[in-house]
Amino acid sequence: MSALATLISFDTALLVVGIVALYLGAEALVEGASRLAIGLGLRAAIVGVTIVAFATTTPELFVAVLSGLGYSADLGLGAIIGSNIANIGLVLGVSALIQPMSVSVSTLRRHVPFMITAAVVLVALGMDGDLSAVDGGILLLILAAFTGFLLYRARSTKADAIGTDEIDIEDEDEVSAQLKDVLYLGAGLLLLFIGSNWLIQGGSGLLESFGFGPRFIGLTVLAFGTSLPELAASVISAVRGESEFSIGNVVGSNIYNIVAVLGILAIMVPVNVPASTIALDFPALLVFTFGVIALMLRNYDVSRIDGAILVSGYLVFFWLILP
């Protein structure tokens, strides 16, 4: 076996194991975070839009930050934009093909505006060719506003729920359950750290051996790998008929990807925005964002036909970014 073939085999193995570790880590993180949040009195619907959405965004955070520190910030930028497009075109599209999903008015009013704001602000800030620390600060301010809004809604929901649920759990059992959830969180974070490193090394090495650049690697392999938790969570929810959870997960993840992940990345290292990103990736992000909102507003649902449109759009985007 030639040296090149050996290198490709090793990179492929790293890529596959990295994706598996990311998936398992996200699942453990979601499990632990969800149980802890529900144990603190939050309703499942709020947990889906907040805790689970943020937890499934953690792979993007690890990949983007590690890419920026050890490889290229461009790689992290591509991973985030590609992940957001994949969340809409692939995750929501596939979920709708499995089971048509109704869209709640509350999601459209309370969370979708933040998703629009995040996408538009990112494009506006990146049009000058870079994302500076100041730009990162602006994104983090939007994150603070979004988090404050969610905490306000969660507190209101929790207050409304007081007295409606009967809880009969011994203190020792409750402490034991919380300890188990914390262990889940720790294991999830460890797997995410390891998986992110292996995904970056394997994906970058594999595609670089075939002549692909950082932008393509970020938009494809890294974006798809980090979108697996959202895909798994949304597909399972679609099968169970929990459409609000699926949509809330994608909307929340797309918000956190931009304002949290890119905000932190830009604060840590300057992020160059290539001309190709400005010319194609930014417009594609806006088209997918406003396109899916138009589909939701039409009949307050995402039908199988809508799902086919979203998946087809994602395949077209993938074709357009091929070198």
VENQUI-V630375 format. One record per residue. N is the residue number from 0. RES is the residue in one letter. PHI is phi in whole degrees, -180 to 180 (999 if undefined). PSI is psi in degrees with one decimal (none if undefined). BURIAL is I if it has 16 or more other ideal C-beta (glycine too) atoms within 10 Angstrom, else O. Layout:
N_RES_PHI_PSI_BURIAL / N_RES_PHI_PSI_BURIAL
This chain:
0_M_999_133.8_O / 1_S_-71_164.1_O / 2_A_-62_-38.1_O / 3_L_-65_-43.3_O / 4_A_-64_-39.2_O / 5_T_-64_-42.8_O / 6_L_-64_-42.9_O / 7_I_-63_-42.6_I / 8_S_-62_-41.9_O / 9_F_-66_-44.3_O / 10_D_-64_-38.8_I / 11_T_-63_-43.5_O / 12_A_-63_-43.8_O / 13_L_-61_-42.4_I / 14_L_-61_-48.8_I / 15_V_-64_-47.5_O / 16_V_-65_-36.7_O / 17_G_-63_-42.6_I / 18_I_-64_-43.0_I / 19_V_-62_-44.2_I / 20_A_-64_-39.1_I / 21_L_-62_-44.5_I / 22_Y_-63_-49.1_I / 23_L_-64_-40.1_I / 24_G_-64_-42.8_I / 25_A_-65_-39.5_I / 26_E_-62_-44.6_I / 27_A_-65_-39.8_I / 28_L_-66_-44.9_I / 29_V_-62_-44.1_I / 30_E_-61_-50.1_I / 31_G_-66_-44.8_I / 32_A_-66_-40.9_I / 33_S_-64_-47.2_I / 34_R_-65_-39.3_I / 35_L_-63_-44.7_I / 36_A_-65_-44.0_I / 37_I_-66_-36.8_O / 38_G_-64_-26.8_O / 39_L_-84_-2.5_O / 40_G_109_2.6_I / 41_L_-81_144.1_I / 42_R_-76_157.4_I / 43_A_-61_-37.6_O / 44_A_-64_-42.2_I / 45_I_-67_-39.8_I / 46_V_-61_-40.5_I / 47_G_-63_-41.7_I / 48_V_-80_-24.2_I / 49_T_-109_-74.6_I / 50_I_-61_-51.2_I / 51_V_-66_-40.6_I / 52_A_-60_-43.5_I / 53_F_-69_-39.7_I / 54_A_-64_-41.2_I / 55_T_-74_-10.1_I / 56_T_-86_-14.8_I / 57_T_-57_-38.3_I / 58_P_-57_-41.5_I / 59_E_-61_-39.5_I / 60_L_-63_-48.6_I / 61_F_-62_-47.2_I / 62_V_-64_-44.6_I / 63_A_-65_-46.3_I / 64_V_-67_-45.7_I / 65_L_-65_-35.0_I / 66_S_-65_-44.9_I / 67_G_-65_-36.2_I / 68_L_-81_-39.0_O / 69_G_-109_-15.7_O / 70_Y_-128_-90.6_I / 71_S_-150_133.1_I / 72_A_-64_-27.5_I / 73_D_-60_-35.1_I / 74_L_-63_-43.3_I / 75_G_-66_-40.1_I / 76_L_-62_-45.8_I / 77_G_-62_-38.7_I / 78_A_-64_-39.0_I / 79_I_-72_-48.6_I / 80_I_-62_-44.7_I / 81_G_-64_-36.9_I / 82_S_-67_-41.5_I / 83_N_-64_-40.8_I / 84_I_-66_-41.3_I / 85_A_-65_-36.9_I / 86_N_-59_-40.3_I / 87_I_-81_-54.0_I / 88_G_-72_-42.5_I / 89_L_-93_-53.9_I / 90_V_-66_-55.0_I / 91_L_-67_-36.9_I / 92_G_-62_-49.5_I / 93_V_-65_-40.9_I / 94_S_-61_-41.8_I / 95_A_-69_-33.2_I / 96_L_-65_-35.2_I / 97_I_-72_-46.7_I / 98_Q_-153_116.9_I / 99_P_-52_141.9_I / 100_M_-121_132.0_I / 101_S_-82_150.6_O / 102_V_-116_124.2_I / 103_S_-76_147.3_I / 104_V_-64_-35.8_O / 105_S_-63_-39.1_O / 106_T_-64_-42.9_I / 107_L_-65_-35.9_I / 108_R_-84_-36.4_O / 109_R_-98_-32.7_I / 110_H_-113_-37.5_I / 111_V_-59_-39.9_I / 112_P_-57_-34.6_O / 113_F_-70_-35.4_I / 114_M_-65_-41.2_I / 115_I_-63_-46.9_O / 116_T_-59_-45.1_I / 117_A_-61_-45.9_I / 118_A_-66_-45.3_I / 119_V_-67_-43.3_O / 120_V_-65_-40.9_I / 121_L_-60_-47.5_I / 122_V_-62_-42.9_I / 123_A_-63_-43.6_O / 124_L_-70_-31.4_I / 125_G_-89_-4.0_I / 126_M_-68_-18.5_O / 127_D_-87_1.9_O / 128_G_100_0.0_O / 129_D_-159_160.5_O / 130_L_-115_110.9_I / 131_S_-90_178.5_O / 132_A_-63_-34.9_O / 133_V_-64_-43.6_O / 134_D_-61_-41.4_I / 135_G_-61_-38.8_I / 136_G_-63_-39.3_O / 137_I_-63_-43.4_I / 138_L_-63_-39.5_I / 139_L_-69_-28.7_I / 140_L_-66_-39.6_O / 141_I_-64_-39.5_I / 142_L_-60_-43.5_I / 143_A_-62_-41.6_O / 144_A_-65_-43.0_O / 145_F_-65_-43.8_I / 146_T_-64_-42.2_O / 147_G_-61_-41.4_O / 148_F_-63_-43.4_O / 149_L_-65_-40.9_I / 150_L_-64_-38.9_O / 151_Y_-63_-45.1_O / 152_R_-66_-41.1_I / 153_A_-64_-39.8_I / 154_R_-66_-40.5_O / 155_S_-65_-42.2_O / 156_T_-65_-42.4_O / 157_K_-64_-39.6_O / 158_A_-64_-39.6_O / 159_D_-66_-28.6_O / 160_A_-86_-9.9_O / 161_I_-62_128.7_O / 162_G_91_-7.3_O / 163_T_-95_-18.0_O / 164_D_-116_135.7_O / 165_E_-98_121.8_O / 166_I_-117_124.2_O / 167_D_-132_77.4_O / 168_I_-126_128.5_O / 169_E_-66_147.2_O / 170_D_-56_-43.0_O / 171_E_-65_-41.3_O / 172_D_-64_-38.7_O / 173_E_-66_-44.2_O / 174_V_-63_-42.1_O / 175_S_-62_-41.5_O / 176_A_-66_-40.8_O / 177_Q_-66_-37.7_O / 178_L_-63_-41.9_O / 179_K_-62_-40.8_O / 180_D_-66_-38.2_I / 181_V_-65_-39.5_O / 182_L_-64_-38.9_O / 183_Y_-59_-45.1_I / 184_L_-60_-47.3_I / 185_G_-62_-44.8_O / 186_A_-64_-38.9_I / 187_G_-63_-44.8_I / 188_L_-64_-40.1_I / 189_L_-64_-46.3_O / 190_L_-64_-36.9_I / 191_L_-65_-40.9_I / 192_F_-63_-47.7_I / 193_I_-66_-47.0_I / 194_G_-62_-38.6_I / 195_S_-62_-45.0_I / 196_N_-60_-46.8_I / 197_W_-69_-37.0_I / 198_L_-63_-44.8_I / 199_I_-65_-49.0_I / 200_Q_-63_-49.4_I / 201_G_-67_-47.1_I / 202_G_-65_-44.2_I / 203_S_-65_-47.5_I / 204_G_-62_-41.2_I / 205_L_-66_-49.6_I / 206_L_-74_-33.3_I / 207_E_-64_-32.3_O / 208_S_-66_-21.1_O / 209_F_-101_6.8_O / 210_G_90_11.4_O / 211_F_-84_148.1_I / 212_G_-94_175.4_I / 213_P_-59_-39.2_I / 214_R_-61_-47.6_I / 215_F_-66_-40.6_I / 216_I_-61_-45.5_I / 217_G_-65_-42.3_I / 218_L_-72_-20.9_I / 219_T_-112_-80.0_I / 220_V_-62_-49.9_I / 221_L_-68_-40.3_I / 222_A_-63_-44.8_I / 223_F_-67_-42.5_I / 224_G_-61_-41.5_I / 225_T_-80_-13.6_I / 226_S_-89_-7.3_I / 227_L_-58_-42.1_I / 228_P_-60_-44.1_I / 229_E_-62_-41.4_I / 230_L_-63_-47.0_I / 231_A_-64_-47.1_I / 232_A_-63_-42.2_I / 233_S_-73_-39.6_I / 234_V_-65_-45.0_I / 235_I_-61_-41.5_O / 236_S_-66_-37.7_I / 237_A_-65_-41.8_I / 238_V_-62_-36.6_O / 239_R_-82_-5.5_O / 240_G_81_16.9_O / 241_E_-96_69.2_I / 242_S_-65_-36.1_I / 243_E_-63_-36.6_I / 244_F_-65_-45.2_I / 245_S_-60_-49.1_I / 246_I_-68_-42.9_I / 247_G_-62_-37.0_I / 248_N_-63_-45.0_I / 249_V_-68_-45.9_I / 250_V_-61_-48.2_I / 251_G_-63_-41.5_I / 252_S_-64_-40.9_I / 253_N_-66_-33.4_I / 254_I_-68_-51.0_I / 255_Y_-63_-37.3_I / 256_N_-55_-43.0_I / 257_I_-83_-57.9_I / 258_V_-75_-31.7_I / 259_A_-90_-57.2_I / 260_V_-68_-54.2_I / 261_L_-69_-31.3_I / 262_G_-62_-47.2_I / 263_I_-65_-43.6_I / 264_L_-61_-44.2_I / 265_A_-68_-31.1_I / 266_I_-68_-36.4_I / 267_M_-79_-46.3_I / 268_V_-142_147.8_I / 269_P_-63_138.1_O / 270_V_-112_113.4_I / 271_N_-77_136.5_O / 272_V_-108_105.6_I / 273_P_-63_156.1_I / 274_A_-60_-34.7_O / 275_S_-66_-33.2_O / 276_T_-68_-42.5_I / 277_I_-66_-38.4_O / 278_A_-77_-34.2_O / 279_L_-123_-50.0_I / 280_D_-67_-43.9_I / 281_F_-62_-50.2_I / 282_P_-59_-38.8_O / 283_A_-64_-40.7_I / 284_L_-60_-43.8_I / 285_L_-68_-40.4_O / 286_V_-63_-46.0_O / 287_F_-65_-41.1_I / 288_T_-64_-52.7_I / 289_F_-73_-29.6_O / 290_G_-65_-45.3_I / 291_V_-69_-32.5_I / 292_I_-66_-40.2_I / 293_A_-61_-41.3_O / 294_L_-65_-39.3_I / 295_M_-66_-40.2_I / 296_L_-73_-22.7_O / 297_R_-61_-52.3_O / 298_N_-132_16.5_O / 299_Y_55_41.3_O / 300_D_-158_171.2_O / 301_V_-124_103.3_I / 302_S_-83_176.7_I / 303_R_-64_-36.3_O / 304_I_-64_-42.9_O / 305_D_-60_-41.7_I / 306_G_-60_-41.6_I / 307_A_-64_-38.1_O / 308_I_-64_-43.8_I / 309_L_-65_-45.5_I / 310_V_-65_-41.1_I / 311_S_-62_-40.9_O / 312_G_-62_-38.9_I / 313_Y_-65_-41.0_I / 314_L_-64_-37.5_O / 315_V_-64_-43.8_O / 316_F_-60_-44.0_I / 317_F_-60_-40.9_I / 318_W_-66_-38.2_O / 319_L_-68_-29.9_O / 320_I_-88_-4.3_I / 321_L_-62_136.0_O / 322_P_-63_none_O
